[in-house]
Amino acid sequence: MIFSYYLDVDKTHLINMKFNVKQILVQNSMLQVTFDAVVEEVLDGTVLHSESQSGAFTLSSSRVDDPTSSDGYDINFIRTRYADQNKWIFEIQNNSQPDQVVLVGLYSTTATGNPLGEDIIQDDDSYNFILKGNNIGQLEETYVPPVLTQNVVNTDFSQLVLPYGFTTVSGIYDSAVGRFLLSDFSHTFPNSIDPDTAFTLTANLAPMQTDSVSDEIFHVTLHGIGQVTLYKTYLAYLREGDDPSNTITIFFGASADPTWFLSPPPYFTDKSKFSVQADGAGGVTVKYAGVSLIGSYDPSNPFAGVDLQAAARADKSLVVCAFDNYTIEFFK
């Protein structure tokens, strides 16, 4: 089932809330319904942004024996738009068990107007639905909208599908294990993460050669934030625009080795997890290769993209890194 809110008369700009039933089971005179709730912004047929949550509701199965009964079947779909915060919130409630609630939301700086209308589409013939009411309510002035977790990217490269805005010159897709082998990439976000917004970036990143480099193995640039550099014996972070003399470092106590990150290949180790956490107020924590360091950044800058560049070895070839499980999410 799709609740489609159109923002223009030609219905080219949409906010869709999809209720996708995955399974319906009858157990102990109750229905067990599992589903995915998906909210997406669509412009000219292209999905600009999408968020999803899974849920499971327990409903009365009285209609199994009495098709005329509707007891216990009510599911409430509540849409709330917070214009001043650019948020669309959809709450799905099990009317028979109020503690069963699923919330999914979308943060959008492009879907800022009130919808002109709504289409309700049944796209699944495995069940029927009856619309009992479609109301607009007024919020209490004291109601505080929830903080949303929004994904810029969330991919495990199980298929050869690149995130939007992601390019690599050197990348080779390893279909045997579903990941990339690369020496560079550039990822420009479709929409920059706003200033003063907390975010996290995580990935598995494993250099497969650490010998025959002068010192640096690779660096990752977070545009608007700073640069993280892996050296043979230490990890470094430099705030964007800062003098190199202010670089923050932490030493390993030994020289980095590929077995730190892949052991045995092709399995990633805990040390291969690359993590950057920004608090939205100027504090940033970097974790990699078994160490962590705390730095700062300018929270008034938007976070616009990520680049990786591996260093050259003595034979002029570049260090190759295994790259997978790439996620960036922000909290708004």
C-alpha positions as semicolon CSV with decimal commas, in nm:
position;residue;x (nm);y (nm);z (nm)
1;M;0,000;0,000;0,000
2;I;0,128;0,345;-0,090
3;F;0,026;0,680;0,053
4;S;0,150;0,919;-0,215
5;Y;0,151;1,291;-0,138
6;Y;0,203;1,508;-0,445
7;L;0,365;1,850;-0,424
8;D;0,283;1,971;-0,776
9;V;-0,019;1,941;-1,003
10;D;0,162;1,710;-1,245
11;K;0,255;1,473;-0,961
12;T;0,623;1,476;-1,053
13;H;0,737;1,561;-0,699
14;L;0,614;1,309;-0,444
15;I;0,653;1,195;-0,087
16;N;0,560;0,826;-0,080
17;M;0,497;0,622;0,232
18;K;0,497;0,252;0,144
19;F;0,360;-0,021;0,368
20;N;0,505;-0,346;0,233
21;V;0,367;-0,661;0,393
22;K;0,636;-0,929;0,399
23;Q;0,451;-1,213;0,573
24;I;0,117;-1,290;0,740
25;L;0,098;-1,592;0,971
26;V;-0,186;-1,727;1,187
27;Q;-0,056;-1,838;1,526
28;N;-0,260;-1,909;1,840
29;S;-0,568;-1,732;1,705
30;M;-0,363;-1,423;1,626
31;L;-0,221;-1,280;1,307
32;Q;0,151;-1,212;1,298
33;V;0,216;-0,945;1,037
34;T;0,572;-0,846;0,945
35;F;0,628;-0,549;0,719
36;D;0,862;-0,280;0,594
37;A;0,770;0,087;0,618
38;V;0,945;0,298;0,356
39;V;0,929;0,674;0,307
40;E;1,087;0,825;-0,004
41;E;1,108;1,150;-0,193
42;V;1,063;1,114;-0,570
43;L;1,128;1,380;-0,833
44;D;1,066;1,315;-1,202
45;G;1,067;0,941;-1,139
46;T;1,400;0,942;-0,953
47;V;1,420;0,852;-0,584
48;L;1,614;1,135;-0,421
49;H;1,618;0,989;-0,073
50;S;1,468;0,690;0,105
51;E;1,446;0,564;0,462
52;S;1,296;0,241;0,593
53;Q;1,208;0,057;0,913
54;S;1,089;-0,299;0,967
55;G;0,811;-0,393;1,206
56;A;0,591;-0,674;1,332
57;F;0,233;-0,642;1,460
58;T;0,013;-0,895;1,637
59;L;-0,353;-0,866;1,533
60;S;-0,671;-1,052;1,616
61;S;-0,744;-1,327;1,365
62;S;-1,121;-1,313;1,409
63;R;-1,169;-1,237;1,042
64;V;-1,021;-1,577;0,953
65;D;-1,346;-1,735;1,076
66;D;-1,575;-1,434;1,025
67;P;-1,500;-1,234;0,710
68;T;-1,745;-0,961;0,816
69;S;-1,556;-0,886;1,137
70;S;-1,306;-0,603;1,157
71;D;-1,221;-0,635;1,525
72;G;-0,856;-0,582;1,597
73;Y;-0,759;-0,505;1,238
74;D;-0,721;-0,130;1,262
75;I;-0,377;0,004;1,178
76;N;-0,332;0,378;1,205
77;F;-0,106;0,569;0,967
78;I;-0,022;0,914;1,099
79;R;0,163;1,170;0,889
80;T;0,315;1,476;1,051
81;R;0,514;1,746;0,874
82;Y;0,741;1,981;1,065
83;A;0,800;2,259;0,814
84;D;1,045;2,454;1,027
85;Q;1,266;2,144;1,064
86;N;1,221;2,000;0,711
87;K;1,089;1,674;0,856
88;W;0,825;1,432;0,738
89;I;0,728;1,179;1,007
90;F;0,514;0,870;0,951
91;E;0,393;0,673;1,251
92;I;0,231;0,332;1,210
93;Q;0,028;0,218;1,510
94;N;-0,131;-0,117;1,594
95;N;-0,472;-0,011;1,722
96;S;-0,523;-0,334;1,915
97;Q;-0,182;-0,315;2,088
98;P;-0,083;0,052;2,136
99;D;0,271;-0,039;2,243
100;Q;0,341;-0,169;1,890
101;V;0,450;0,140;1,696
102;V;0,689;0,188;1,404
103;L;0,818;0,534;1,316
104;V;0,998;0,626;0,996
105;G;1,093;0,976;0,889
106;L;1,254;1,175;0,613
107;Y;1,459;1,494;0,633
108;S;1,433;1,694;0,312
109;T;1,533;2,046;0,215
110;T;1,359;2,012;-0,122
111;A;1,013;1,882;-0,023
112;T;0,933;2,195;0,177
113;G;0,581;2,277;0,064
114;N;0,247;2,142;0,183
115;P;0,116;1,856;-0,033
116;L;-0,155;1,949;-0,282
117;G;-0,324;1,614;-0,238
118;E;-0,287;1,244;-0,170
119;D;-0,332;0,923;-0,367
120;I;-0,377;0,592;-0,184
121;I;-0,268;0,299;-0,396
122;Q;-0,303;-0,071;-0,321
123;D;-0,009;-0,233;-0,495
124;D;-0,027;-0,571;-0,321
125;D;-0,308;-0,822;-0,386
126;S;-0,215;-1,041;-0,087
127;Y;-0,451;-0,843;0,139
128;N;-0,740;-0,598;0,120
129;F;-0,777;-0,268;0,301
130;I;-1,063;-0,034;0,383
131;L;-0,996;0,333;0,451
132;K;-1,192;0,422;0,764
133;G;-1,077;0,783;0,797
134;N;-0,834;1,032;0,654
135;N;-0,803;1,327;0,887
136;I;-0,578;1,627;0,941
137;G;-0,503;1,700;1,306
138;Q;-0,339;1,989;1,484
139;L;-0,032;1,930;1,698
140;E;-0,004;2,039;2,054
141;E;0,235;2,332;2,087
142;T;0,445;2,134;2,333
143;Y;0,498;1,840;2,099
144;V;0,867;1,784;2,023
145;P;0,945;1,611;1,692
146;P;1,180;1,311;1,711
147;V;1,543;1,317;1,601
148;L;1,567;1,126;1,273
149;T;1,847;0,897;1,163
150;Q;1,901;0,956;0,791
151;N;2,124;0,758;0,557
152;V;2,348;0,923;0,300
153;V;2,482;0,582;0,201
154;N;2,443;0,231;0,337
155;T;2,594;-0,038;0,118
156;D;2,773;-0,368;0,159
157;F;2,857;-0,394;-0,214
158;S;2,693;-0,734;-0,233
159;Q;2,606;-0,626;-0,587
160;L;2,796;-0,405;-0,828
161;V;2,592;-0,093;-0,757
162;L;2,777;0,227;-0,672
163;P;2,628;0,485;-0,435
164;Y;2,504;0,802;-0,602
165;G;2,794;1,042;-0,654
166;F;3,059;0,773;-0,592
167;T;3,342;0,737;-0,846
168;T;3,672;0,547;-0,852
169;V;3,945;0,534;-1,115
170;S;4,132;0,234;-0,978
171;G;3,845;0,033;-0,832
172;I;3,802;-0,335;-0,920
173;Y;3,491;-0,516;-0,801
174;D;3,567;-0,846;-0,628
175;S;3,250;-1,043;-0,700
176;A;3,372;-1,346;-0,504
177;V;3,330;-1,166;-0,171
178;G;3,128;-0,860;-0,274
179;R;3,361;-0,567;-0,213
180;F;3,592;-0,326;-0,391
181;L;3,970;-0,331;-0,428
182;L;4,077;0,028;-0,490
183;S;4,344;0,292;-0,444
184;D;4,113;0,590;-0,471
185;F;3,753;0,701;-0,457
186;S;3,558;1,023;-0,452
187;H;3,209;1,049;-0,308
188;T;3,018;1,376;-0,354
189;F;2,690;1,364;-0,164
190;P;2,366;1,444;-0,352
191;N;2,292;1,687;-0,069
192;S;2,552;1,807;0,181
193;I;2,493;1,728;0,546
194;D;2,386;2,055;0,709
195;P;2,610;2,250;0,947
196;D;2,569;2,176;1,318
197;T;2,453;1,820;1,243
198;A;2,588;1,508;1,413
199;F;2,691;1,224;1,184
200;T;2,880;0,895;1,173
201;L;3,084;0,740;0,893
202;T;3,191;0,375;0,908
203;A;3,354;0,135;0,663
204;N;3,583;-0,164;0,649
205;L;3,908;-0,038;0,499
206;A;4,210;-0,267;0,472
207;P;4,539;-0,175;0,302
208;M;4,674;-0,488;0,136
209;Q;5,032;-0,356;0,115
210;T;5,213;-0,153;0,380
211;D;5,571;-0,212;0,268
212;S;5,776;-0,002;0,027
213;V;5,594;0,321;0,114
214;S;5,790;0,621;0,237
215;D;5,560;0,669;0,538
216;E;5,200;0,747;0,446
217;I;4,979;0,453;0,346
218;F;4,658;0,639;0,259
219;H;4,452;0,940;0,361
220;V;4,077;1,003;0,378
221;T;3,950;1,358;0,331
222;L;3,613;1,454;0,475
223;H;3,521;1,778;0,298
224;G;3,420;2,040;0,551
225;I;3,560;1,835;0,842
226;G;3,926;1,730;0,812
227;Q;4,168;1,465;0,694
228;V;4,257;1,126;0,847
229;T;4,592;0,976;0,744
230;L;4,728;0,628;0,808
231;Y;5,106;0,618;0,839
232;K;5,326;0,316;0,900
233;T;5,347;0,370;1,274
234;Y;5,068;0,613;1,362
235;L;4,726;0,755;1,282
236;A;4,680;1,130;1,227
237;Y;4,395;1,378;1,202
238;L;4,411;1,738;1,078
239;R;4,114;1,973;1,098
240;E;4,021;2,128;0,762
241;G;4,199;2,460;0,712
242;D;4,427;2,410;1,010
243;D;4,805;2,442;1,008
244;P;4,983;2,102;0,972
245;S;5,166;2,176;1,296
246;N;4,832;2,119;1,472
247;T;4,800;1,761;1,345
248;I;4,678;1,521;1,615
249;T;4,858;1,185;1,619
250;I;4,851;0,856;1,805
251;F;5,123;0,593;1,765
252;F;5,068;0,218;1,733
253;G;5,387;0,097;1,899
254;A;5,458;-0,119;1,592
255;S;5,450;-0,091;1,214
256;A;5,114;-0,145;1,048
257;D;5,085;-0,473;0,864
258;P;4,816;-0,608;0,626
259;T;4,741;-0,888;0,875
260;W;4,611;-0,622;1,112
261;F;4,322;-0,564;0,875
262;L;4,272;-0,895;0,690
263;S;4,330;-1,218;0,879
264;P;4,313;-1,453;0,709
265;P;4,218;-1,292;0,377
266;P;3,949;-1,220;0,274
267;Y;3,807;-1,167;0,624
268;F;3,809;-0,821;0,779
269;T;3,936;-0,784;1,133
270;D;3,813;-0,543;1,399
271;K;4,109;-0,317;1,323
272;S;3,983;-0,269;0,969
273;K;3,677;-0,076;1,089
274;F;3,724;0,290;1,002
275;S;3,496;0,519;1,202
276;V;3,444;0,896;1,222
277;Q;3,188;1,034;1,466
278;A;3,105;1,406;1,474
279;D;2,883;1,548;1,747
280;G;2,743;1,845;1,552
281;A;2,907;2,088;1,793
282;G;3,271;2,075;1,680
283;G;3,393;1,751;1,837
284;V;3,507;1,456;1,627
285;T;3,630;1,107;1,722
286;V;3,830;0,893;1,479
287;K;3,876;0,521;1,537
288;Y;4,092;0,295;1,321
289;A;4,363;0,028;1,344
290;G;4,285;-0,037;1,710
291;V;4,339;0,322;1,824
292;S;4,122;0,631;1,861
293;L;4,187;1,002;1,872
294;I;3,973;1,305;1,950
295;G;3,989;1,625;1,748
296;S;3,777;1,917;1,642
297;Y;3,616;2,060;1,329
298;D;3,420;2,368;1,231
299;P;3,053;2,277;1,287
300;S;2,941;2,572;1,073
301;N;3,072;2,388;0,764
302;P;2,847;2,150;0,570
303;F;2,983;1,798;0,520
304;A;2,989;1,765;0,143
305;G;3,177;1,447;0,054
306;V;3,457;1,197;0,112
307;D;3,775;1,117;-0,085
308;L;4,029;0,839;-0,038
309;Q;4,377;0,845;-0,189
310;A;4,634;0,569;-0,137
311;A;5,006;0,640;-0,135
312;A;5,258;0,534;-0,397
313;R;5,499;0,249;-0,330
314;A;5,865;0,236;-0,434
315;D;5,773;0,078;-0,771
316;K;5,529;0,367;-0,835
317;S;5,224;0,143;-0,794
318;L;4,961;0,256;-0,547
319;V;4,865;0,079;-0,226
320;V;4,550;-0,124;-0,284
321;C;4,278;-0,127;-0,016
322;A;3,987;-0,365;0,036
323;F;3,675;-0,152;0,091
324;D;3,329;-0,260;0,208
325;N;3,033;-0,195;0,441
326;Y;3,028;0,178;0,373
327;T;2,776;0,375;0,578
328;I;2,717;0,744;0,647
329;E;2,422;0,855;0,855
330;F;2,328;1,182;1,016
331;F;2,092;1,278;1,297
332;K;1,849;1,561;1,244
